[in-house]
Amino acid sequence: MTRSSTTAGSDYWAVLGLEPGADGPTLKRAFRQLARRWHPDLNGNDPVAEERFKLLNEAYAVLTDPKRRQAFELGFDPASGAAADPFATGFPDFDTYLDTLFGRRREPEPEPPATAAAAWEQGAPDLEQAAPGSVTPSPAPPAPVQAASDQESLVELTPEQALAGERIELVLSDGTTVEVWTPPLAGDGWRLRLAGVTPGGGDHFLQLRVRTAEGLRIDGLRVTFPLELMPADAALGCSVVVPTLAGPVKLRVPPGSSSGRLLRLRGRGLELDQQRGDQLVEIRIMVPDELSEAEEALYRRLQQLGHELE
């Protein structure tokens, strides 16, 4: 079995990020996304991008040609069909590349007008003798290359979806649809990166939100809940009712609980196989925005006592 120098050791399916046997539309969609990401015009003629683009183009040419694909899958050298590759000897600009690849027609651009020097050499009349008003329009400027920019989307999941992993269909700004699965045991606030999928080759980030209506936040098997307390309740201790995934429960807050203290409710988290997480209740001391005269007097007395103890 032989391999060309370009394809040595290459797995064309892996080059396109696909499982073996993907259908034609999937091949085309994957190739369009990666071609936009690695085309030399969009990467400042980076030699790494150029080599990656050559390999992408070769993989697409082989996998969309039945004979060459069969040779590749049998382990033989598919390079014998290199003539079918319209870009084997160079790279046109990106728009021409897409037109040639997908069979789109473009109107030929008008030829540039002859210069005065060229007209003189050909025996044409000079500019003063040319017919008045005969102006040849200049060709339209090329379309600007879109710079890479990152984008972000918010994805809301239920605790059950976050636990098992959920299939997400994301429609990009250029109309491209991307399918992605969230990882199992995902948590609130996770940020997933989809590399190179935006127009221009930027990244798209998925911000995960996994919360319940009661304010419970999910992180893997663990559940967290922020408990807001008045300063007196935190200092003296109190009994409160807090929500859990299985319903409200009564919780005893010990005296002297400062902001940031965590109280554990064992076994009140999510369950997977034989594992069950806990729920953590975080103490947050809240100070009133406005105080009555009596409350202000009490706080001033507490402040005075604190200074006396220093």
Disulfide bonds with the S-S distance in Angstrom:
none
